[in-house]
Amino acid sequence: MSKVVADWKQREKERVKRNNARRQAYRDAVIAEKPKLEIEKAEPNPAKTPKSVEEEERDNDADAMAVDESSEDEDN
């Protein structure tokens, strides 16, 4: 085998080792994060919780009033 091919094979082996080590480190980090993610899922985020019926009605009424006001402006 020529020196060039031998050098290329060696570099390729080292590259594969680095990539495998990087992938394994990423997997370990993801596994370490999973318990944290499960805890976050268990606690509801107040910004993402569904609205109560009263809140939805208030929002709908406010939207309807805004539409009514804009249509009155167009009439004048």
PDB file with one MODEL, atoms N, CA, C and O in Angstrom:
MODEL        1
ATOM      1  N   MET A   1       0.847  -1.180   0.000  1.00  0.00           N
ATOM      2  CA  MET A   1       0.000   0.000   0.000  1.00  0.00           C
ATOM      3  C   MET A   1       0.890   1.240   0.000  1.00  0.00           C
ATOM      4  O   MET A   1       1.918   1.290   0.675  1.00  0.00           O
ATOM      5  N   SER A   2       0.480   2.209  -0.753  1.00  0.00           N
ATOM      6  CA  SER A   2       1.291   3.422  -0.797  1.00  0.00           C
ATOM      7  C   SER A   2       1.128   4.219   0.502  1.00  0.00           C
ATOM      8  O   SER A   2       0.172   4.045   1.257  1.00  0.00           O
ATOM      9  N   LYS A   3       2.075   5.072   0.715  1.00  0.00           N
ATOM     10  CA  LYS A   3       2.059   5.886   1.933  1.00  0.00           C
ATOM     11  C   LYS A   3       0.817   6.785   1.966  1.00  0.00           C
ATOM     12  O   LYS A   3       0.238   6.997   3.032  1.00  0.00           O
ATOM     13  N   VAL A   4       0.415   7.298   0.839  1.00  0.00           N
ATOM     14  CA  VAL A   4      -0.745   8.193   0.776  1.00  0.00           C
ATOM     15  C   VAL A   4      -2.011   7.456   1.217  1.00  0.00           C
ATOM     16  O   VAL A   4      -2.807   7.990   1.990  1.00  0.00           O
ATOM     17  N   VAL A   5      -2.193   6.235   0.725  1.00  0.00           N
ATOM     18  CA  VAL A   5      -3.375   5.455   1.075  1.00  0.00           C
ATOM     19  C   VAL A   5      -3.335   5.085   2.555  1.00  0.00           C
ATOM     20  O   VAL A   5      -4.360   5.142   3.235  1.00  0.00           O
ATOM     21  N   ALA A   6      -2.185   4.714   3.047  1.00  0.00           N
ATOM     22  CA  ALA A   6      -2.056   4.353   4.464  1.00  0.00           C
ATOM     23  C   ALA A   6      -2.369   5.559   5.348  1.00  0.00           C
ATOM     24  O   ALA A   6      -3.049   5.420   6.365  1.00  0.00           O
ATOM     25  N   ASP A   7      -1.882   6.731   4.971  1.00  0.00           N
ATOM     26  CA  ASP A   7      -2.168   7.949   5.741  1.00  0.00           C
ATOM     27  C   ASP A   7      -3.662   8.265   5.713  1.00  0.00           C
ATOM     28  O   ASP A   7      -4.245   8.646   6.728  1.00  0.00           O
ATOM     29  N   TRP A   8      -4.270   8.104   4.545  1.00  0.00           N
ATOM     30  CA  TRP A   8      -5.692   8.383   4.411  1.00  0.00           C
ATOM     31  C   TRP A   8      -6.517   7.433   5.299  1.00  0.00           C
ATOM     32  O   TRP A   8      -7.452   7.858   5.977  1.00  0.00           O
ATOM     33  N   LYS A   9      -6.155   6.151   5.280  1.00  0.00           N
ATOM     34  CA  LYS A   9      -6.877   5.182   6.104  1.00  0.00           C
ATOM     35  C   LYS A   9      -6.741   5.521   7.585  1.00  0.00           C
ATOM     36  O   LYS A   9      -7.704   5.413   8.343  1.00  0.00           O
ATOM     37  N   GLN A  10      -5.548   5.927   7.989  1.00  0.00           N
ATOM     38  CA  GLN A  10      -5.325   6.282   9.383  1.00  0.00           C
ATOM     39  C   GLN A  10      -6.170   7.500   9.772  1.00  0.00           C
ATOM     40  O   GLN A  10      -6.805   7.521  10.827  1.00  0.00           O
ATOM     41  N   ARG A  11      -6.163   8.510   8.898  1.00  0.00           N
ATOM     42  CA  ARG A  11      -6.969   9.711   9.170  1.00  0.00           C
ATOM     43  C   ARG A  11      -8.460   9.368   9.232  1.00  0.00           C
ATOM     44  O   ARG A  11      -9.199   9.894  10.065  1.00  0.00           O
ATOM     45  N   GLU A  12      -8.882   8.478   8.335  1.00  0.00           N
ATOM     46  CA  GLU A  12     -10.282   8.068   8.299  1.00  0.00           C
ATOM     47  C   GLU A  12     -10.675   7.348   9.600  1.00  0.00           C
ATOM     48  O   GLU A  12     -11.758   7.581  10.137  1.00  0.00           O
ATOM     49  N   LYS A  13      -9.800   6.482  10.096  1.00  0.00           N
ATOM     50  CA  LYS A  13     -10.069   5.780  11.361  1.00  0.00           C
ATOM     51  C   LYS A  13     -10.187   6.776  12.511  1.00  0.00           C
ATOM     52  O   LYS A  13     -11.071   6.655  13.358  1.00  0.00           O
ATOM     53  N   GLU A  14      -9.296   7.753  12.535  1.00  0.00           N
ATOM     54  CA  GLU A  14      -9.337   8.757  13.593  1.00  0.00           C
ATOM     55  C   GLU A  14     -10.611   9.593  13.514  1.00  0.00           C
ATOM     56  O   GLU A  14     -11.213   9.931  14.533  1.00  0.00           O
ATOM     57  N   ARG A  15     -11.015   9.921  12.274  1.00  0.00           N
ATOM     58  CA  ARG A  15     -12.237  10.704  12.081  1.00  0.00           C
ATOM     59  C   ARG A  15     -13.455   9.922  12.573  1.00  0.00           C
ATOM     60  O   ARG A  15     -14.329  10.479  13.237  1.00  0.00           O
ATOM     61  N   VAL A  16     -13.508   8.639  12.247  1.00  0.00           N
ATOM     62  CA  VAL A  16     -14.622   7.799  12.681  1.00  0.00           C
ATOM     63  C   VAL A  16     -14.649   7.706  14.201  1.00  0.00           C
ATOM     64  O   VAL A  16     -15.719   7.764  14.807  1.00  0.00           O
ATOM     65  N   LYS A  17     -13.474   7.563  14.822  1.00  0.00           N
ATOM     66  CA  LYS A  17     -13.409   7.511  16.285  1.00  0.00           C
ATOM     67  C   LYS A  17     -13.943   8.797  16.896  1.00  0.00           C
ATOM     68  O   LYS A  17     -14.718   8.760  17.852  1.00  0.00           O
ATOM     69  N   ARG A  18     -13.526   9.947  16.342  1.00  0.00           N
ATOM     70  CA  ARG A  18     -13.991  11.241  16.866  1.00  0.00           C
ATOM     71  C   ARG A  18     -15.500  11.376  16.723  1.00  0.00           C
ATOM     72  O   ARG A  18     -16.192  11.817  17.640  1.00  0.00           O
ATOM     73  N   ASN A  19     -15.993  10.987  15.548  1.00  0.00           N
ATOM     74  CA  ASN A  19     -17.437  11.094  15.322  1.00  0.00           C
ATOM     75  C   ASN A  19     -18.218  10.187  16.269  1.00  0.00           C
ATOM     76  O   ASN A  19     -19.242  10.594  16.817  1.00  0.00           O
ATOM     77  N   ASN A  20     -17.746   8.982  16.457  1.00  0.00           N
ATOM     78  CA  ASN A  20     -18.419   8.057  17.371  1.00  0.00           C
ATOM     79  C   ASN A  20     -18.398   8.584  18.799  1.00  0.00           C
ATOM     80  O   ASN A  20     -19.391   8.474  19.519  1.00  0.00           O
ATOM     81  N   ALA A  21     -17.273   9.154  19.210  1.00  0.00           N
ATOM     82  CA  ALA A  21     -17.170   9.715  20.559  1.00  0.00           C
ATOM     83  C   ALA A  21     -18.131  10.899  20.706  1.00  0.00           C
ATOM     84  O   ALA A  21     -18.768  11.065  21.747  1.00  0.00           O
ATOM     85  N   ARG A  22     -18.228  11.716  19.660  1.00  0.00           N
ATOM     86  CA  ARG A  22     -19.136  12.866  19.697  1.00  0.00           C
ATOM     87  C   ARG A  22     -20.589  12.397  19.784  1.00  0.00           C
ATOM     88  O   ARG A  22     -21.373  12.944  20.559  1.00  0.00           O
ATOM     89  N   ARG A  23     -20.941  11.402  19.003  1.00  0.00           N
ATOM     90  CA  ARG A  23     -22.307  10.864  19.041  1.00  0.00           C
ATOM     91  C   ARG A  23     -22.628  10.278  20.415  1.00  0.00           C
ATOM     92  O   ARG A  23     -23.720  10.487  20.944  1.00  0.00           O
ATOM     93  N   GLN A  24     -21.682   9.549  20.987  1.00  0.00           N
ATOM     94  CA  GLN A  24     -21.907   8.948  22.291  1.00  0.00           C
ATOM     95  C   GLN A  24     -22.072  10.025  23.360  1.00  0.00           C
ATOM     96  O   GLN A  24     -22.918   9.898  24.245  1.00  0.00           O
ATOM     97  N   ALA A  25     -21.266  11.083  23.281  1.00  0.00           N
ATOM     98  CA  ALA A  25     -21.391  12.175  24.246  1.00  0.00           C
ATOM     99  C   ALA A  25     -22.766  12.831  24.122  1.00  0.00           C
ATOM    100  O   ALA A  25     -23.373  13.198  25.128  1.00  0.00           O
ATOM    101  N   TYR A  26     -23.256  12.980  22.892  1.00  0.00           N
ATOM    102  CA  TYR A  26     -24.581  13.562  22.682  1.00  0.00           C
ATOM    103  C   TYR A  26     -25.660  12.652  23.264  1.00  0.00           C
ATOM    104  O   TYR A  26     -26.585  13.126  23.923  1.00  0.00           O
ATOM    105  N   ARG A  27     -25.542  11.356  23.022  1.00  0.00           N
ATOM    106  CA  ARG A  27     -26.521  10.401  23.575  1.00  0.00           C
ATOM    107  C   ARG A  27     -26.540  10.466  25.091  1.00  0.00           C
ATOM    108  O   ARG A  27     -27.604  10.469  25.709  1.00  0.00           O
ATOM    109  N   ASP A  28     -25.334  10.519  25.696  1.00  0.00           N
ATOM    110  CA  ASP A  28     -25.257  10.597  27.157  1.00  0.00           C
ATOM    111  C   ASP A  28     -25.916  11.875  27.670  1.00  0.00           C
ATOM    112  O   ASP A  28     -26.596  11.858  28.696  1.00  0.00           O
ATOM    113  N   ALA A  29     -25.716  12.968  26.962  1.00  0.00           N
ATOM    114  CA  ALA A  29     -26.313  14.234  27.381  1.00  0.00           C
ATOM    115  C   ALA A  29     -27.829  14.172  27.268  1.00  0.00           C
ATOM    116  O   ALA A  29     -28.536  14.689  28.134  1.00  0.00           O
ATOM    117  N   VAL A  30     -28.334  13.548  26.218  1.00  0.00           N
ATOM    118  CA  VAL A  30     -29.778  13.432  26.037  1.00  0.00           C
ATOM    119  C   VAL A  30     -30.370  12.557  27.131  1.00  0.00           C
ATOM    120  O   VAL A  30     -31.420  12.880  27.685  1.00  0.00           O
ATOM    121  N   ILE A  31     -29.710  11.461  27.442  1.00  0.00           N
ATOM    122  CA  ILE A  31     -30.191  10.574  28.499  1.00  0.00           C
ATOM    123  C   ILE A  31     -30.184  11.312  29.839  1.00  0.00           C
ATOM    124  O   ILE A  31     -31.099  11.135  30.644  1.00  0.00           O
ATOM    125  N   ALA A  32     -29.167  12.131  30.082  1.00  0.00           N
ATOM    126  CA  ALA A  32     -29.093  12.887  31.330  1.00  0.00           C
ATOM    127  C   ALA A  32     -30.207  13.929  31.401  1.00  0.00           C
ATOM    128  O   ALA A  32     -30.653  14.267  32.498  1.00  0.00           O
ATOM    129  N   GLU A  33     -30.665  14.442  30.271  1.00  0.00           N
ATOM    130  CA  GLU A  33     -31.712  15.458  30.242  1.00  0.00           C
ATOM    131  C   GLU A  33     -33.109  14.866  30.389  1.00  0.00           C
ATOM    132  O   GLU A  33     -34.022  15.574  30.814  1.00  0.00           O
ATOM    133  N   LYS A  34     -33.304  13.607  30.055  1.00  0.00           N
ATOM    134  CA  LYS A  34     -34.652  13.029  30.038  1.00  0.00           C
ATOM    135  C   LYS A  34     -35.388  13.184  31.364  1.00  0.00           C
ATOM    136  O   LYS A  34     -36.551  13.589  31.346  1.00  0.00           O
ATOM    137  N   PRO A  35     -34.788  12.888  32.504  1.00  0.00           N
ATOM    138  CA  PRO A  35     -35.539  13.069  33.754  1.00  0.00           C
ATOM    139  C   PRO A  35     -35.981  14.520  33.946  1.00  0.00           C
ATOM    140  O   PRO A  35     -37.074  14.770  34.453  1.00  0.00           O
ATOM    141  N   LYS A  36     -35.148  15.471  33.549  1.00  0.00           N
ATOM    142  CA  LYS A  36     -35.523  16.875  33.684  1.00  0.00           C
ATOM    143  C   LYS A  36     -36.714  17.186  32.798  1.00  0.00           C
ATOM    144  O   LYS A  36     -37.630  17.895  33.214  1.00  0.00           O
ATOM    145  N   LEU A  37     -36.711  16.662  31.580  1.00  0.00           N
ATOM    146  CA  LEU A  37     -37.814  16.913  30.660  1.00  0.00           C
ATOM    147  C   LEU A  37     -39.108  16.313  31.180  1.00  0.00           C
ATOM    148  O   LEU A  37     -40.170  16.920  31.043  1.00  0.00           O
ATOM    149  N   GLU A  38     -39.034  15.126  31.776  1.00  0.00           N
ATOM    150  CA  GLU A  38     -40.227  14.492  32.313  1.00  0.00           C
ATOM    151  C   GLU A  38     -40.790  15.293  33.481  1.00  0.00           C
ATOM    152  O   GLU A  38     -42.008  15.374  33.645  1.00  0.00           O
ATOM    153  N   ILE A  39     -39.929  15.880  34.285  1.00  0.00           N
ATOM    154  CA  ILE A  39     -40.382  16.709  35.401  1.00  0.00           C
ATOM    155  C   ILE A  39     -41.079  17.951  34.858  1.00  0.00           C
ATOM    156  O   ILE A  39     -42.125  18.351  35.369  1.00  0.00           O
ATOM    157  N   GLU A  40     -40.499  18.568  33.816  1.00  0.00           N
ATOM    158  CA  GLU A  40     -41.111  19.757  33.239  1.00  0.00           C
ATOM    159  C   GLU A  40     -42.473  19.437  32.642  1.00  0.00           C
ATOM    160  O   GLU A  40     -43.388  20.257  32.722  1.00  0.00           O
ATOM    161  N   LYS A  41     -42.623  18.264  32.047  1.00  0.00           N
ATOM    162  CA  LYS A  41     -43.904  17.891  31.463  1.00  0.00           C
ATOM    163  C   LYS A  41     -44.952  17.683  32.557  1.00  0.00           C
ATOM    164  O   LYS A  41     -46.137  17.939  32.342  1.00  0.00           O
ATOM    165  N   ALA A  42     -44.517  17.225  33.715  1.00  0.00           N
ATOM    166  CA  ALA A  42     -45.459  16.960  34.807  1.00  0.00           C
ATOM    167  C   ALA A  42     -46.017  18.265  35.372  1.00  0.00           C
ATOM    168  O   ALA A  42     -47.160  18.300  35.827  1.00  0.00           O
ATOM    169  N   GLU A  43     -45.228  19.333  35.349  1.00  0.00           N
ATOM    170  CA  GLU A  43     -45.682  20.620  35.857  1.00  0.00           C
ATOM    171  C   GLU A  43     -46.261  21.423  34.692  1.00  0.00           C
ATOM    172  O   GLU A  43     -45.532  21.750  33.756  1.00  0.00           O
ATOM    173  N   PRO A  44     -47.533  21.742  34.728  1.00  0.00           N
ATOM    174  CA  PRO A  44     -48.109  22.484  33.600  1.00  0.00           C
ATOM    175  C   PRO A  44     -47.569  23.907  33.536  1.00  0.00           C
ATOM    176  O   PRO A  44     -47.391  24.568  34.559  1.00  0.00           O
ATOM    177  N   ASN A  45     -47.321  24.348  32.351  1.00  0.00           N
ATOM    178  CA  ASN A  45     -46.861  25.708  32.123  1.00  0.00           C
ATOM    179  C   ASN A  45     -48.085  26.610  32.088  1.00  0.00           C
ATOM    180  O   ASN A  45     -48.972  26.396  31.262  1.00  0.00           O
ATOM    181  N   PRO A  46     -48.164  27.621  32.965  1.00  0.00           N
ATOM    182  CA  PRO A  46     -49.381  28.441  33.006  1.00  0.00           C
ATOM    183  C   PRO A  46     -49.649  29.154  31.679  1.00  0.00           C
ATOM    184  O   PRO A  46     -50.804  29.440  31.360  1.00  0.00           O
ATOM    185  N   ALA A  47     -48.622  29.442  30.917  1.00  0.00           N
ATOM    186  CA  ALA A  47     -48.827  30.103  29.635  1.00  0.00           C
ATOM    187  C   ALA A  47     -49.460  29.163  28.619  1.00  0.00           C
ATOM    188  O   ALA A  47     -50.070  29.621  27.653  1.00  0.00           O
ATOM    189  N   LYS A  48     -49.325  27.853  28.822  1.00  0.00           N
ATOM    190  CA  LYS A  48     -49.830  26.897  27.856  1.00  0.00           C
ATOM    191  C   LYS A  48     -51.038  26.125  28.356  1.00  0.00           C
ATOM    192  O   LYS A  48     -51.543  25.248  27.655  1.00  0.00           O
ATOM    193  N   THR A  49     -51.505  26.433  29.549  1.00  0.00           N
ATOM    194  CA  THR A  49     -52.659  25.702  30.055  1.00  0.00           C
ATOM    195  C   THR A  49     -53.906  26.174  29.324  1.00  0.00           C
ATOM    196  O   THR A  49     -53.983  27.338  28.929  1.00  0.00           O
ATOM    197  N   PRO A  50     -54.875  25.300  29.138  1.00  0.00           N
ATOM    198  CA  PRO A  50     -56.090  25.718  28.431  1.00  0.00           C
ATOM    199  C   PRO A  50     -56.846  26.777  29.230  1.00  0.00           C
ATOM    200  O   PRO A  50     -56.851  26.767  30.461  1.00  0.00           O
ATOM    201  N   LYS A  51     -57.477  27.678  28.506  1.00  0.00           N
ATOM    202  CA  LYS A  51     -58.216  28.751  29.163  1.00  0.00           C
ATOM    203  C   LYS A  51     -59.509  28.214  29.751  1.00  0.00           C
ATOM    204  O   LYS A  51     -60.091  27.246  29.262  1.00  0.00           O
ATOM    205  N   SER A  52     -59.931  28.873  30.808  1.00  0.00           N
ATOM    206  CA  SER A  52     -61.221  28.502  31.376  1.00  0.00           C
ATOM    207  C   SER A  52     -62.314  29.022  30.453  1.00  0.00           C
ATOM    208  O   SER A  52     -62.057  29.844  29.574  1.00  0.00           O
ATOM    209  N   VAL A  53     -63.512  28.547  30.655  1.00  0.00           N
ATOM    210  CA  VAL A  53     -64.634  28.949  29.805  1.00  0.00           C
ATOM    211  C   VAL A  53     -64.869  30.453  29.927  1.00  0.00           C
ATOM    212  O   VAL A  53     -65.115  31.123  28.924  1.00  0.00           O
ATOM    213  N   GLU A  54     -64.795  30.994  31.159  1.00  0.00           N
ATOM    214  CA  GLU A  54     -65.027  32.423  31.352  1.00  0.00           C
ATOM    215  C   GLU A  54     -63.981  33.258  30.627  1.00  0.00           C
ATOM    216  O   GLU A  54     -64.314  34.269  30.008  1.00  0.00           O
ATOM    217  N   GLU A  55     -62.708  32.842  30.699  1.00  0.00           N
ATOM    218  CA  GLU A  55     -61.660  33.594  30.016  1.00  0.00           C
ATOM    219  C   GLU A  55     -61.887  33.600  28.512  1.00  0.00           C
ATOM    220  O   GLU A  55     -61.705  34.627  27.857  1.00  0.00           O
ATOM    221  N   GLU A  56     -62.283  32.462  27.964  1.00  0.00           N
ATOM    222  CA  GLU A  56     -62.544  32.399  26.527  1.00  0.00           C
ATOM    223  C   GLU A  56     -63.703  33.294  26.144  1.00  0.00           C
ATOM    224  O   GLU A  56     -63.648  33.974  25.119  1.00  0.00           O
ATOM    225  N   GLU A  57     -64.762  33.305  26.958  1.00  0.00           N
ATOM    226  CA  GLU A  57     -65.916  34.167  26.675  1.00  0.00           C
ATOM    227  C   GLU A  57     -65.504  35.632  26.716  1.00  0.00           C
ATOM    228  O   GLU A  57     -65.911  36.416  25.858  1.00  0.00           O
ATOM    229  N   ARG A  58     -64.693  36.008  27.714  1.00  0.00           N
ATOM    230  CA  ARG A  58     -64.228  37.392  27.809  1.00  0.00           C
ATOM    231  C   ARG A  58     -63.415  37.772  26.580  1.00  0.00           C
ATOM    232  O   ARG A  58     -63.599  38.851  26.017  1.00  0.00           O
ATOM    233  N   ASP A  59     -62.511  36.879  26.162  1.00  0.00           N
ATOM    234  CA  ASP A  59     -61.693  37.156  24.985  1.00  0.00           C
ATOM    235  C   ASP A  59     -62.560  37.298  23.739  1.00  0.00           C
ATOM    236  O   ASP A  59     -62.342  38.193  22.923  1.00  0.00           O
ATOM    237  N   ASN A  60     -63.540  36.414  23.595  1.00  0.00           N
ATOM    238  CA  ASN A  60     -64.426  36.473  22.434  1.00  0.00           C
ATOM    239  C   ASN A  60     -65.247  37.760  22.447  1.00  0.00           C
ATOM    240  O   ASN A  60     -65.444  38.385  21.405  1.00  0.00           O
ATOM    241  N   ASP A  61     -65.731  38.159  23.641  1.00  0.00           N
ATOM    242  CA  ASP A  61     -66.497  39.402  23.743  1.00  0.00           C
ATOM    243  C   ASP A  61     -65.624  40.600  23.378  1.00  0.00           C
ATOM    244  O   ASP A  61     -66.074  41.504  22.673  1.00  0.00           O
ATOM    245  N   ALA A  62     -64.393  40.612  23.849  1.00  0.00           N
ATOM    246  CA  ALA A  62     -63.479  41.708  23.542  1.00  0.00           C
ATOM    247  C   ALA A  62     -63.196  41.760  22.049  1.00  0.00           C
ATOM    248  O   ALA A  62     -63.154  42.841  21.463  1.00  0.00           O
ATOM    249  N   ASP A  63     -63.003  40.616  21.436  1.00  0.00           N
ATOM    250  CA  ASP A  63     -62.768  40.569  19.990  1.00  0.00           C
ATOM    251  C   ASP A  63     -63.992  41.067  19.240  1.00  0.00           C
ATOM    252  O   ASP A  63     -63.863  41.827  18.280  1.00  0.00           O
ATOM    253  N   ALA A  64     -65.176  40.648  19.664  1.00  0.00           N
ATOM    254  CA  ALA A  64     -66.405  41.060  19.002  1.00  0.00           C
ATOM    255  C   ALA A  64     -66.592  42.566  19.124  1.00  0.00           C
ATOM    256  O   ALA A  64     -67.007  43.221  18.168  1.00  0.00           O
ATOM    257  N   MET A  65     -66.289  43.120  20.298  1.00  0.00           N
ATOM    258  CA  MET A  65     -66.431  44.564  20.490  1.00  0.00           C
ATOM    259  C   MET A  65     -65.457  45.317  19.603  1.00  0.00           C
ATOM    260  O   MET A  65     -65.799  46.365  19.054  1.00  0.00           O
ATOM    261  N   ALA A  66     -64.240  44.793  19.455  1.00  0.00           N
ATOM    262  CA  ALA A  66     -63.251  45.449  18.607  1.00  0.00           C
ATOM    263  C   ALA A  66     -63.716  45.437  17.154  1.00  0.00           C
ATOM    264  O   ALA A  66     -63.525  46.420  16.438  1.00  0.00           O
ATOM    265  N   VAL A  67     -64.312  44.356  16.718  1.00  0.00           N
ATOM    266  CA  VAL A  67     -64.824  44.271  15.354  1.00  0.00           C
ATOM    267  C   VAL A  67     -65.980  45.251  15.178  1.00  0.00           C
ATOM    268  O   VAL A  67     -66.057  45.925  14.151  1.00  0.00           O
ATOM    269  N   ASP A  68     -66.887  45.345  16.165  1.00  0.00           N
ATOM    270  CA  ASP A  68     -68.018  46.264  16.084  1.00  0.00           C
ATOM    271  C   ASP A  68     -67.534  47.707  15.977  1.00  0.00           C
ATOM    272  O   ASP A  68     -68.058  48.480  15.174  1.00  0.00           O
ATOM    273  N   GLU A  69     -66.541  48.071  16.776  1.00  0.00           N
ATOM    274  CA  GLU A  69     -66.032  49.440  16.748  1.00  0.00           C
ATOM    275  C   GLU A  69     -65.403  49.760  15.399  1.00  0.00           C
ATOM    276  O   GLU A  69     -65.576  50.864  14.882  1.00  0.00           O
ATOM    277  N   SER A  70     -64.678  48.810  14.826  1.00  0.00           N
ATOM    278  CA  SER A  70     -64.040  49.083  13.540  1.00  0.00           C
ATOM    279  C   SER A  70     -65.086  49.216  12.437  1.00  0.00           C
ATOM    280  O   SER A  70     -64.907  50.016  11.519  1.00  0.00           O
ATOM    281  N   SER A  71     -66.175  48.447  12.508  1.00  0.00           N
ATOM    282  CA  SER A  71     -67.217  48.563  11.486  1.00  0.00           C
ATOM    283  C   SER A  71     -67.974  49.879  11.643  1.00  0.00           C
ATOM    284  O   SER A  71     -68.426  50.434  10.641  1.00  0.00           O
ATOM    285  N   GLU A  72     -68.131  50.401  12.862  1.00  0.00           N
ATOM    286  CA  GLU A  72     -68.774  51.693  13.069  1.00  0.00           C
ATOM    287  C   GLU A  72     -67.936  52.812  12.469  1.00  0.00           C
ATOM    288  O   GLU A  72     -68.478  53.760  11.901  1.00  0.00           O
ATOM    289  N   ASP A  73     -66.599  52.703  12.596  1.00  0.00           N
ATOM    290  CA  ASP A  73     -65.715  53.709  12.029  1.00  0.00           C
ATOM    291  C   ASP A  73     -65.855  53.742  10.510  1.00  0.00           C
ATOM    292  O   ASP A  73     -65.796  54.817   9.913  1.00  0.00           O
ATOM    293  N   GLU A  74     -66.036  52.611   9.890  1.00  0.00           N
ATOM    294  CA  GLU A  74     -66.164  52.555   8.440  1.00  0.00           C
ATOM    295  C   GLU A  74     -67.477  53.187   7.994  1.00  0.00           C
ATOM    296  O   GLU A  74     -67.539  53.788   6.921  1.00  0.00           O
ATOM    297  N   ASP A  75     -68.533  53.058   8.808  1.00  0.00           N
ATOM    298  CA  ASP A  75     -69.832  53.613   8.443  1.00  0.00           C
ATOM    299  C   ASP A  75     -69.810  55.132   8.415  1.00  0.00           C
ATOM    300  O   ASP A  75     -70.500  55.749   7.603  1.00  0.00           O
ATOM    301  N   ASN A  76     -69.022  55.739   9.295  1.00  0.00           N
ATOM    302  CA  ASN A  76     -68.978  57.201   9.369  1.00  0.00           C
ATOM    303  C   ASN A  76     -68.148  57.717   8.270  1.00  0.00           C
ATOM    304  O   ASN A  76     -67.976  58.929   8.144  1.00  0.00           O
TER     305      ASN A  76
ENDMDL
END
